[in-house]
Amino acid sequence: MKRFIVYVGVMLSIFMLCGLAYATGVRLNTTPSIPVGVYRLTNEPIVKGAYVLFCPPPAPVFAMAKARGYLGAGFCPGGYGQLMKKILAVQDDVVTIGIDGVEVNGQQLPLSEPSKFDGGGRPLPGYKASRVLNSTEVLLMSDSNRGSFDGRYFGPIQRSQIQGVIRPIFTW
């Protein structure tokens, strides 16, 4: 019985510590879209090159991603989990997304060529566009993972979907 009480006490302590960490802006990234590690949510400005935490908008492409397990369930509208990506294009950037990859202002982004199929052999959505981003849009991508589910599949998103800039505390 004594072991059980100690076990419950330890588990409650861990639970409370995790809650406190979350309440103070600590977030854990376990996917390779950005470096895996521990991040802190900040109030810094949303600028090109920043890592951000965002809620995917309710859209068919994100419903498919959730159904296939590319993103988890969570508290975002549509029941989606939050995602972490890097901002690679902002207002006035010319973004071209096609079968050869993603270009920003005429420069091909590394590792941006979309895959035709996911790891399970299922076809991935194609997204094609070429336009100038307006003040309400950003392009979120991975610049380190060719297999990331990112803007090459869903295009630009609204800045209003971004919950904040995240800064790494510890990555590996």
KAJO-V496504 format. One record per backbone hydrogen bond with DSSP energy under -1.0 kcal/mol. NH is the residue of the N-H (numbers start at 1). CO is the residue of the C=O. Records with the same first field share a line. If there is no record, write none. Layout:
NH: CO + CO
//
This chain:
5: 1
6: 2
7: 3
8: 4
9: 5
10: 6
11: 7
12: 8
13: 9
14: 10
15: 11
16: 12
17: 13
18: 14
19: 15
20: 16
21: 17
22: 18
23: 19
24: 20
25: 22
26: 21
27: 39
29: 37
37: 29
38: 170
39: 27
40: 167
41: 25
42: 165
49: 87
50: 47
52: 85
53: 164
54: 83
55: 161
63: 59
64: 60
65: 61
66: 62
67: 63
68: 64
70: 65
71: 65
74: 79
76: 80
79: 76
81: 72
83: 54
85: 52
86: 141
87: 50
88: 139
92: 133
93: 90
95: 131
96: 103
97: 129
98: 101
101: 98
103: 96
104: 107
105: 94
107: 104
109: 102
112: 109
118: 122
121: 118
124: 116
129: 97
131: 95
133: 93
137: 134
138: 157
139: 89
141: 86
148: 145
151: 140
153: 150
154: 150
155: 151
157: 138
159: 136
161: 158
162: 159
163: 53
164: 53
166: 51
167: 40
169: 38
170: 38
172: 36
//
